[in-house]
Amino acid sequence: MAKDKDSSKIYSAFALASALSAAVVAKKVLETSWRTATGKNPPANPADPDVELWEAVAWAAASGTFVQIARMLAARKAAGYYTKSTGKLPPELRGDAQDAAKAGPATT
């Protein structure tokens, strides 16, 4: 039982570090791509009224989507590594009701 808790703590730290690293890299890639595509730096503060609305919306949508996808992919990779190492899902992902057979009938 203690071994499971220790590996869970290691997984949590690894998943967090992976997600944060992925977010930083994703933001750098996105900023470079933005400069290449628009010829301008991305808006520092999209809420600033001096930033054109289309630019603020485009930056918010692109950065939010891209960073979250990178974080999700990093978390999935960490979970896969944990599963290969221990033979089971990380405790945080067990019983998340993703299996339709275990989830029971759908309610509407």
C-alpha positions as CSV (number, residue, x, y, z in Angstrom):
1,M,0.0,0.0,0.0
2,A,2.8,2.4,0.9
3,K,4.5,1.6,-2.4
4,D,1.4,2.5,-4.3
5,K,1.2,5.9,-2.5
6,D,4.9,6.6,-3.2
7,S,4.5,5.8,-6.9
8,S,1.4,7.9,-7.0
9,K,3.3,10.9,-5.6
10,I,6.1,10.3,-8.1
11,Y,3.5,10.1,-10.9
12,S,1.8,13.4,-9.7
13,A,5.1,15.2,-9.7
14,F,6.1,13.8,-13.1
15,A,2.7,14.6,-14.6
16,L,2.8,18.2,-13.2
17,A,6.4,18.8,-14.5
18,S,5.5,17.3,-17.9
19,A,2.4,19.4,-18.2
20,L,4.1,22.7,-17.2
21,S,7.0,22.0,-19.5
22,A,4.7,21.2,-22.4
23,A,2.8,24.5,-21.7
24,V,6.0,26.5,-21.8
25,V,7.2,24.9,-25.0
26,A,3.7,25.2,-26.6
27,K,3.6,28.9,-25.8
28,K,7.0,29.6,-27.3
29,V,6.1,27.7,-30.5
30,L,2.8,29.5,-30.7
31,E,4.4,32.9,-30.2
32,T,7.0,32.2,-32.9
33,S,4.2,31.0,-35.3
34,W,2.1,34.1,-34.5
35,R,5.0,36.4,-35.4
36,T,5.7,34.5,-38.6
37,A,2.0,34.5,-39.6
38,T,1.1,38.1,-38.6
39,G,4.5,39.9,-38.6
40,K,3.6,41.2,-35.1
41,N,4.2,40.1,-31.6
42,P,1.2,38.4,-30.0
43,P,-0.9,40.7,-27.8
44,A,0.6,41.0,-24.3
45,N,-2.8,41.7,-22.9
46,P,-5.8,40.8,-25.2
47,A,-8.1,42.8,-22.9
48,D,-6.3,46.0,-23.9
49,P,-8.6,48.2,-26.0
50,D,-5.7,49.1,-28.2
51,V,-5.5,45.5,-29.4
52,E,-7.8,44.9,-32.3
53,L,-10.7,42.6,-31.4
54,W,-10.0,40.0,-34.1
55,E,-6.4,39.8,-32.9
56,A,-7.4,39.4,-29.2
57,V,-10.0,36.7,-30.0
58,A,-7.6,34.9,-32.4
59,W,-4.8,34.9,-29.8
60,A,-7.0,33.8,-26.9
61,A,-8.5,31.0,-28.9
62,A,-5.2,29.8,-30.4
63,S,-3.2,30.1,-27.2
64,G,-5.8,28.5,-25.0
65,T,-6.4,25.6,-27.4
66,F,-2.8,24.9,-28.2
67,V,-1.5,25.1,-24.6
68,Q,-4.3,22.9,-23.3
69,I,-3.7,20.3,-26.0
70,A,0.0,20.2,-25.2
71,R,-0.7,19.8,-21.5
72,M,-3.2,17.0,-22.1
73,L,-0.8,15.2,-24.4
74,A,2.0,15.5,-21.8
75,A,-0.4,14.2,-19.0
76,R,-1.4,11.2,-21.2
77,K,2.3,10.4,-21.9
78,A,3.0,10.5,-18.1
79,A,0.0,8.2,-17.5
80,G,1.2,5.8,-20.2
81,Y,4.7,5.8,-18.7
82,Y,3.2,5.1,-15.2
83,T,1.0,2.3,-16.6
84,K,4.0,0.7,-18.4
85,S,6.0,0.9,-15.2
86,T,3.4,-0.4,-12.7
87,G,1.0,-2.3,-14.9
88,K,-2.0,-0.2,-13.8
89,L,-3.4,3.2,-14.3
90,P,-2.4,6.0,-11.9
91,P,-4.7,6.3,-8.9
92,E,-6.0,9.7,-10.2
93,L,-7.2,8.1,-13.4
94,R,-8.8,4.9,-11.9
95,G,-12.5,4.7,-11.8
96,D,-13.1,7.8,-13.9
97,A,-16.3,6.2,-15.5
98,Q,-14.8,6.3,-19.0
99,D,-15.7,2.6,-19.6
100,A,-19.3,2.6,-20.8
101,A,-19.9,-0.9,-19.5
102,K,-19.0,0.1,-16.0
103,A,-20.7,3.5,-16.2
104,G,-24.2,2.1,-16.3
105,P,-27.1,3.2,-18.5
106,A,-27.1,6.7,-19.9
107,T,-29.6,9.2,-18.5
108,T,-31.2,12.0,-20.4
